[in-house]
Amino acid sequence: MGEEMSDLWVISSSIIAILVIVGLILKLKVDPVIALVGVSIALALVNGLAPADAVQTVLLGFGDLMAEIGLLIVFGILSGALLTYLGAIQLLGAFLLKTFGKRLMPYAFGTTIGTVLSSIFVDVCLVITAPIARQVAPSLGKHGLARMATSIMIGVEVGLTMSIPGVAALALSGLLGVPVGTFILAGIPVAAATIISSIFIMTMLFKLGFWKPDLDEAKLAEKANKAKEREEELRGGGGVSASNGPRPTPGPQPYISDGSESSSTHSVVTLTEESEPVKSVPSAVMEASDADTYVDTDIELEKEKQPHFLVSFAPMLVALFLIIGGSCAGVFGLESPFIELFSDPTIALLIALVGLCSLVTMKASAKTTSTVVKKGFKNSGEILVLTGVGGCLAAVVQAIGVGDILLNYLSPGSFAPLLMVWLLAAVLHIAVGSVTTSAITAAGILAPVAASLGVAPVLVALAAGAGSMFVIHFTSNTFWMMQSLFGLTTRGALKACTFGVSVASVMGLVWVLVLSIFI
């Protein structure tokens, strides 16, 4: 009886701790880092750990996870910053359009963002890819904007959670002890299948009337014209009266806020199947609507100096080849110190980073390289700390014995563990509103039992990643950024972002379950 009461207290206190974290973050607006560390220490203390042991457990949890993936996160984010400077993403967009055509562009673009571009900082990826998507959208018909917006959001979130070097995917890999090479081999096909199937489902729903352009698109250019005409009338100017209708607006227009939502300015890219993208409006600063986060995209290499996108991506492709090659070599028993060194993910990504730095230096200057890298470090700091404190909670949960108790309820060798993993991550995301935080927290809870569930740890990691995407809503700054960048109404953003990514979350679980049949 005493043991049952003890188990009940451990589980109850852990649930209360999660609820307290959610309340601190959402209601009291406490920084997630402070909330996670403070509650982790409190959870350790109320479960009988001595104060010194509680603090030591939290510190070791942070340090162990940072030792595992800290440099990987930094190298990935810095590489993404350098690729952004080289203009590689816009050039890649032009290539995809030319290769796959307009009809398949949403699939090609979404899959590429979710795999090849997963190292790009999420906010930066949205700012850069949104103008390309808006340019292509009119050629796809009345649902073009919805299809492109949804494909980008699905690609960005799947890349973040299920495809290394996405930040959440790296955190899941480190917390659950999944080798990076194994995660890549399993994650890339699952991510690609998730993205393609989800975009297909959303496309069918749009055709069936799910998307209402008049209600879901903000028609921002027209609003801006009408406002300008009204201003001219009030000033006695010679503008066209509102009764004559809005003046035609040739070509793509940047999003202009009408005051009802946060404003942002960004690059507008002229993109056709025959030409490369041409920047027509300088990039500026993107302001996240509900966070003090600024993504500076105004530094970019002049178009005439930009290398071919394959040259820009070559260092990252080499790193990917080295990591996957090392995993394959281990399977076939080909082991050597040389293979072990260069297939190590940290060394492979360091090689990629050095290659990108060298390329930027050749195309611009060493000073420019230093400037771009410094901007990348600004983005990486908060991500590193937030990821590390996820390790704090994981260490405490393991120390108080939650894992042993959960094993009694998660039967090994069946689909049930993966369903529970997905559900846990989904509930945490709905509550917290942060994809990365929910994925890390779920992994921290599951880390002690992952190896004992009767399923491969990589499946647990992918299921947690899929669940952490479920129901992106108003507490996420990504939601508001997406609405602002694509010029959607809140209703439209709920369909393209919240519903679209939730479909990807469910499909991600489906494909993980399919993969579980074979491994």
Summary of the structure (lengths in Angstrom):
residues: 519
radius of gyration: 23.7
end to end distance: 39.4
largest distance: 86.2
contacts: 1905
relative contact order: 0.16
helix: 71%
strand: 3%
